[in-house]
Amino acid sequence: MNTKTCLLACAAAMTLTLAPAVSAAVKTIQLPADVAVLKPSPLPGYAKAQGNCVGCHSAEYMLYQPSSAARPYWDAMVKRMKAVFKAPIADEDMPEIVDYLVKTYGNEQAK
């Protein structure tokens, strides 16, 4: 064990020994009910969005996106969810999810 490692281990042991006993109070958080649901659709991406998106965030999140958002916006959002937030989306499911999102919430909505 080198000197730096030994010093860190000793400091940690002393902190644990000298730290006063603290009793932690249990706190609970009551979240409001999630009443938003994805807009139903016959598109195959609907079921895939149900299985991949709303497990991590509310369906209401889609409503906060601009209705003028084009396909590249939704594609970037789905890729971001996978890359940054580690959403467990299969690569082969991504195009169908994007298709559902842009046609349901984006600028390709039926008017």
KELODREN-849148 format. One line per field, with one value per atom (N, C-alpha, C): residue in one letter; atom name; x, y, z. Coordinates in Angstrom, 1 decimal, always signed. Atoms other than C-alpha are relative to their C-alpha. Layout:
rest <- a,...
atom <- CA,...
xx <- X,...
yy <- Y,...
zz <- Z,...
END
This chain:
rest <- m,m,m,n,n,n,t,t,t,k,k,k,t,t,t,c,c,c,l,l,l,l,l,l,a,a,a,c,c,c,a,a,a,a,a,a,a,a,a,m,m,m,t,t,t,l,l,l,t,t,t,l,l,l,a,a,a,p,p,p,a,a,a,v,v,v,s,s,s,a,a,a,a,a,a,v,v,v,k,k,k,t,t,t,i,i,i,q,q,q,l,l,l,p,p,p,a,a,a,d,d,d,v,v,v,a,a,a,v,v,v,l,l,l,k,k,k,p,p,p,s,s,s,p,p,p,l,l,l,p,p,p,g,g,g,y,y,y,a,a,a,k,k,k,a,a,a,q,q,q,g,g,g,n,n,n,c,c,c,v,v,v,g,g,g,c,c,c,h,h,h,s,s,s,a,a,a,e,e,e,y,y,y,m,m,m,l,l,l,y,y,y,q,q,q,p,p,p,s,s,s,s,s,s,a,a,a,a,a,a,r,r,r,p,p,p,y,y,y,w,w,w,d,d,d,a,a,a,m,m,m,v,v,v,k,k,k,r,r,r,m,m,m,k,k,k,a,a,a,v,v,v,f,f,f,k,k,k,a,a,a,p,p,p,i,i,i,a,a,a,d,d,d,e,e,e,d,d,d,m,m,m,p,p,p,e,e,e,i,i,i,v,v,v,d,d,d,y,y,y,l,l,l,v,v,v,k,k,k,t,t,t,y,y,y,g,g,g,n,n,n,e,e,e,q,q,q,a,a,a,k,k,k
atom <- N,CA,C,N,CA,C,N,CA,C,N,CA,C,N,CA,C,N,CA,C,N,CA,C,N,CA,C,N,CA,C,N,CA,C,N,CA,C,N,CA,C,N,CA,C,N,CA,C,N,CA,C,N,CA,C,N,CA,C,N,CA,C,N,CA,C,N,CA,C,N,CA,C,N,CA,C,N,CA,C,N,CA,C,N,CA,C,N,CA,C,N,CA,C,N,CA,C,N,CA,C,N,CA,C,N,CA,C,N,CA,C,N,CA,C,N,CA,C,N,CA,C,N,CA,C,N,CA,C,N,CA,C,N,CA,C,N,CA,C,N,CA,C,N,CA,C,N,CA,C,N,CA,C,N,CA,C,N,CA,C,N,CA,C,N,CA,C,N,CA,C,N,CA,C,N,CA,C,N,CA,C,N,CA,C,N,CA,C,N,CA,C,N,CA,C,N,CA,C,N,CA,C,N,CA,C,N,CA,C,N,CA,C,N,CA,C,N,CA,C,N,CA,C,N,CA,C,N,CA,C,N,CA,C,N,CA,C,N,CA,C,N,CA,C,N,CA,C,N,CA,C,N,CA,C,N,CA,C,N,CA,C,N,CA,C,N,CA,C,N,CA,C,N,CA,C,N,CA,C,N,CA,C,N,CA,C,N,CA,C,N,CA,C,N,CA,C,N,CA,C,N,CA,C,N,CA,C,N,CA,C,N,CA,C,N,CA,C,N,CA,C,N,CA,C,N,CA,C,N,CA,C,N,CA,C,N,CA,C,N,CA,C,N,CA,C,N,CA,C,N,CA,C,N,CA,C,N,CA,C,N,CA,C,N,CA,C,N,CA,C,N,CA,C,N,CA,C,N,CA,C,N,CA,C,N,CA,C
xx <- +0.9,+0.0,+0.9,-0.8,+1.5,-0.4,+0.3,+1.6,-1.3,+1.2,-1.2,-1.2,+1.1,-3.5,-0.2,+0.1,-2.6,-0.6,+0.5,-3.3,-1.5,+1.5,-6.7,-0.8,+0.7,-7.6,+0.0,+0.0,-6.5,-1.0,+0.9,-8.4,-1.5,+1.3,-11.5,-0.4,+0.2,-11.2,-0.2,+0.1,-10.7,-1.4,+1.3,-13.8,-1.1,+1.0,-15.9,+0.0,-0.1,-14.6,-0.4,+0.2,-14.9,-1.4,+1.3,-18.2,-1.1,+1.1,-21.1,-1.1,+1.1,-24.0,-1.1,+1.1,-26.8,-1.1,+1.1,-30.2,-0.7,+0.7,-31.8,-1.5,+1.4,-35.4,-0.5,+0.5,-37.3,-1.0,+0.8,-38.9,-0.7,+0.7,-41.5,-0.4,+0.5,-42.5,-1.2,+1.2,-46.0,-0.1,+0.1,-46.0,-1.4,+1.3,-49.1,-0.2,+0.3,-50.9,+0.4,-0.3,-49.7,-1.2,+1.2,-52.9,+0.2,-0.2,-51.4,+0.4,-0.3,-51.2,+0.4,-0.3,-49.8,-1.2,+1.1,-52.2,+0.0,+0.1,-53.4,+0.1,-0.3,-52.4,+0.1,-0.3,-52.4,+1.5,-1.4,-48.8,+0.8,-0.8,-46.3,+0.8,-0.8,-44.3,-0.7,+0.8,-47.2,+0.3,-0.3,-46.7,+1.5,-1.4,-42.9,+0.3,-0.2,-43.2,-0.6,+0.6,-45.5,+1.0,-0.9,-42.9,+1.4,-1.4,-39.8,+0.0,+0.0,-40.8,-0.6,+0.7,-43.3,+0.4,-0.6,-41.4,+0.9,-0.9,-39.0,-0.6,+0.6,-41.1,-1.5,+1.4,-44.7,-0.3,+0.4,-46.5,-0.3,+0.2,-47.2,+1.2,-1.2,-43.6,-0.1,+0.2,-44.6,-0.8,+0.9,-47.2,+0.8,-0.8,-44.4,+0.9,-0.8,-42.7,-0.7,+0.7,-43.4,-0.8,+0.8,-46.2,+0.5,-0.6,-44.2,+1.3,-1.2,-41.3,+0.0,-0.1,-40.2,+0.7,-0.6,-38.9,+1.5,-1.4,-35.2,+0.0,+0.1,-36.2,-0.3,+0.5,-38.0,+1.1,-1.0,-35.2,+1.2,-1.1,-32.6,-0.5,+0.5,-34.8,+0.1,+0.0,-35.1,+1.5,-1.4,-31.4,+0.6,-0.5,-30.7,-0.4,+0.5,-32.9,+0.8,-0.8,-30.9,+1.5,-1.4,-27.4,+0.3,-0.3,-27.6,-0.7,+0.8,-30.3,+0.0,-0.2,-29.5,-1.4,+1.3,-33.1,+0.3,-0.2,-33.2,-0.7,+0.8,-34.5,+0.9,-0.7,-33.5,+0.2,-0.2,-31.9,-1.0,+1.0,-34.4,-1.4,+1.3,-37.3,+0.0,-0.1,-36.1,-0.8,+0.7,-37.4,-1.6,+1.4,-40.9,-0.5,+0.4,-41.0,+0.1,-0.1,-39.8,-1.2,+1.1,-42.5,-1.3,+1.2,-45.2,+0.0,-0.1,-44.0,-0.2,+0.1,-43.7,-1.5,+1.3,-47.1,-1.1,+0.9,-48.8,+0.1,-0.2,-47.2,+0.8,-0.9,-45.0,-0.7,+0.5,-45.5,-0.6,+0.6,-46.8,-1.3,+1.3,-50.0,-1.1,+1.2,-53.2,-0.8,+0.8,-55.1,-1.4
yy <- -1.2,+0.0,+1.2,-1.1,+3.3,+1.0,-0.9,+6.3,+0.8,-0.7,+8.2,-0.9,+0.9,+5.2,-0.3,+0.2,+4.6,+1.2,-1.2,+8.2,+0.1,-0.1,+8.1,-1.0,+1.1,+4.8,+0.4,-0.4,+6.2,+1.2,-1.2,+9.5,-0.5,+0.5,+7.5,-0.7,+0.7,+5.3,+0.9,-1.0,+8.3,+0.7,-0.7,+10.0,-0.8,+0.9,+7.0,-0.2,+0.1,+6.7,+1.2,-1.2,+10.3,+0.6,-0.6,+11.0,-0.2,+0.2,+11.6,-0.9,+0.8,+9.2,+0.9,-0.8,+10.7,-0.9,+0.8,+9.3,+0.6,-0.5,+9.7,-0.2,+0.1,+10.5,-0.5,+0.5,+8.6,+1.0,-0.9,+10.9,-0.7,+0.5,+10.0,+1.1,-0.9,+11.8,-0.5,+0.4,+11.6,+0.7,-0.6,+12.2,+0.0,+0.0,+13.2,-1.2,+1.1,+10.5,+0.4,-0.2,+10.2,-0.4,+0.3,+10.5,+0.1,-0.1,+11.3,-1.4,+1.2,+8.5,+0.3,-0.2,+8.2,+0.0,+0.1,+8.9,-1.3,+1.3,+5.5,+0.2,+0.0,+4.7,-1.4,+1.3,+1.8,-0.2,+0.1,+2.6,-0.9,+0.9,+0.0,+0.7,-0.7,+2.6,+0.4,-0.3,+3.2,-1.0,+1.1,-0.1,+0.1,-0.1,+0.4,+1.2,-1.2,+3.9,-0.3,+0.4,+2.4,-0.8,+0.9,-0.2,+0.7,-0.6,+2.1,+1.4,-1.4,+5.7,+0.3,-0.4,+5.9,-0.8,+0.6,+3.6,+0.9,-1.0,+6.5,+1.4,-1.3,+9.6,+0.0,-0.1,+10.6,+0.2,-0.3,+10.6,+1.5,-1.4,+14.2,+0.7,-0.6,+14.9,+0.3,-0.2,+14.5,+1.3,-1.2,+17.3,+1.3,-1.2,+19.7,+0.3,-0.2,+19.2,+0.8,-0.8,+21.6,-0.8,+0.7,+20.4,+0.2,-0.3,+21.9,-0.8,+0.7,+19.6,-1.0,+0.9,+17.7,-1.3,+1.3,+14.2,+0.0,+0.0,+15.1,+0.4,-0.4,+16.7,-1.3,+1.2,+13.5,-1.1,+1.0,+11.3,+0.3,-0.4,+13.3,-0.2,+0.2,+13.1,-1.5,+1.5,+9.3,-0.4,+0.3,+9.0,+0.5,-0.6,+11.3,-0.8,+0.8,+9.2,-1.2,+1.2,+6.2,+0.3,-0.3,+7.7,+0.7,-0.8,+10.2,-0.6,+0.5,+8.7,-1.5,+1.4,+5.1,-0.8,+0.7,+4.2,-1.3,+1.3,+0.5,-0.2,+0.0,+1.1,-0.8,+0.8,-1.5,+0.9,-0.9,+0.2,-0.3,+0.3,-1.6,+0.6,-0.6,-0.1,+1.5,-1.5,+3.5,+0.7,-0.6,+4.3,+0.0,+0.1,+3.1,+0.9,-0.9,+5.1,+1.4,-1.3,+8.2,+0.3,-0.1,+7.6,+0.3,-0.2,+7.3,+1.4,-1.4,+10.5,+1.1,-1.1,+12.7,+0.1,+0.0,+11.6,+0.2,-0.2,+11.8,+1.3,-1.2,+14.8,+1.1,-0.9,+16.4,+0.6,-0.7,+18.2,-0.9,+0.9,+15.1,-0.5,+0.3,+15.0,+0.2,-0.2,+14.4,+1.2,-1.3,+17.7,-0.2
zz <- +0.0,+0.0,+0.0,+0.0,-0.9,+1.0,-1.1,+1.4,-0.2,+0.3,-0.3,+0.4,-0.3,-0.1,+1.5,-1.5,+3.6,+0.7,-0.6,+4.5,-0.2,+0.2,+2.8,+0.8,-0.8,+4.5,+1.5,-1.4,+7.9,+0.2,-0.2,+7.4,-0.1,+0.1,+6.4,+1.3,-1.2,+9.5,+1.2,-1.1,+11.8,-0.1,+0.2,+10.3,+0.5,-0.4,+10.9,+1.6,-1.5,+14.5,+0.7,-0.7,+15.4,-0.4,+0.4,+13.6,+1.0,-1.0,+16.0,-0.6,+0.4,+15.9,-0.4,+0.5,+13.8,-0.3,+0.4,+13.6,-1.1,+1.2,+10.2,+0.1,+0.0,+10.0,-1.4,+1.2,+7.4,-0.6,+0.7,+4.8,-1.2,+1.2,+2.2,-0.9,+1.0,-0.9,-0.7,+0.7,-2.3,-1.3,+1.3,-6.0,-0.5,+0.5,-7.8,-1.0,+1.0,-9.9,-1.4,+1.4,-13.4,-0.9,+0.7,-15.4,-1.6,+1.4,-18.8,-0.6,+0.8,-21.4,-1.4,+1.4,-24.8,-0.9,+0.9,-27.6,-0.7,+0.7,-28.9,-1.5,+1.5,-32.5,-0.5,+0.6,-34.9,-0.4,+0.4,-35.7,+0.9,-0.8,-34.5,+1.1,-0.9,-32.7,+1.3,-1.2,-30.3,+1.1,-1.0,-28.5,+0.5,-0.3,-28.6,+0.9,-0.8,-27.1,+1.4,-1.3,-24.4,+0.8,-0.7,-23.5,+0.3,-0.2,-23.7,+0.6,-0.4,-23.0,+1.4,-1.2,-20.2,+1.2,-1.2,-17.9,+0.7,-0.6,-17.3,+0.2,-0.1,-17.8,-0.4,+0.3,-18.0,-1.5,+1.3,-21.3,-0.3,+0.0,-20.5,-0.6,+0.6,-21.6,-1.5,+1.4,-25.2,-0.3,+0.2,-24.8,+0.1,-0.2,-23.8,-1.2,+1.2,-27.2,-1.0,+1.0,-30.0,-1.1,+1.0,-32.3,-1.4,+1.3,-35.1,-0.3,+0.0,-34.4,-1.2,+1.2,-37.6,+0.4,-0.2,-37.9,+0.6,-0.5,-37.3,+1.5,-1.4,-33.9,+0.8,-0.7,-32.8,+0.0,+0.1,-34.1,+1.0,-0.9,-32.1,+1.5,-1.3,-29.0,+0.4,-0.3,-29.2,+0.2,-0.1,-29.8,+1.3,-1.3,-26.8,+1.2,-1.1,-24.5,+0.1,+0.0,-25.5,+0.4,-0.2,-25.5,+1.4,-1.2,-22.6,+1.3,-1.2,-20.3,+0.1,+0.0,-21.2,+0.0,+0.2,-22.2,-0.7,+0.6,-23.1,-1.3,+1.3,-26.6,-1.0,+1.1,-29.3,-1.2,+1.2,-32.3,-1.1,+1.1,-34.6,+0.3,-0.4,-32.6,-0.2,+0.0,-32.9,-1.1,+1.1,-36.4,+0.2,-0.2,-35.5,+1.1,-1.1,-32.2,-0.5,+0.6,-34.1,-0.9,+0.9,-36.7,+0.8,-0.9,-34.0,+0.6,-0.7,-32.2,-0.9,+0.9,-35.2,-0.6,+0.6,-36.6,+1.1,-1.1,-33.2,+0.7,-0.8,-31.5,-0.8,+0.7,-34.2,-1.2,+1.1,-37.5,-1.1,+1.0,-39.4,+0.5,-0.5,-37.4,-1.1,+0.9,-39.4,+0.4,-0.4,-39.5,-0.2
END
